[in-house]
Amino acid sequence: MKKAEEIYVKMLENKISPNVVTLNTLINGYCKSGDLTNAQNTFNTMLEQKIMPNVTTFNILISGFCKSGNIEQVKHMLHSMKKFKIHPFNVTFLILEMLKLEHLRKFL
């Protein structure tokens, strides 16, 4: 993650605006390393910069929060998907199924 963070900082220093793919990559790295605080902060930065999250963004975060056992945050992400009018793909359901969280489907 250190290298990814360095590249991100250099992008900003060089006035290169990140896009959803750039920020999804960072969020994914944070989630995979168990750093959900920075994953959430990056998601918040995305929203502050008016970069629209996509289904991939939410799938990454849902998976990370499921793996950490943070069910409340999973519910929040599912609610946010609805708010942004982002429809879950089969991958979203697969993540929930794989992590034995079928009951969360009612929030979609």
Number of C-alpha atoms within 10 A of each C-alpha: 12 8 8 13 12 11 12 18 13 12 13 12 10 9 9 11 11 15 14 16 13 12 20 23 15 20 26 22 20 21 23 16 12 15 15 20 12 15 25 17 12 17 23 13 13 18 12 10 12 10 15 13 20 17 17 18 20 22 24 22 25 24 21 25 22 21 15 14 12 13 15 11 17 23 19 13 20 24 14 15 21 14 9 12 11 15 13 17 11 9 12 20 16 15 19 20 14 12 13 11 15 13 9 15 13 8 13 14
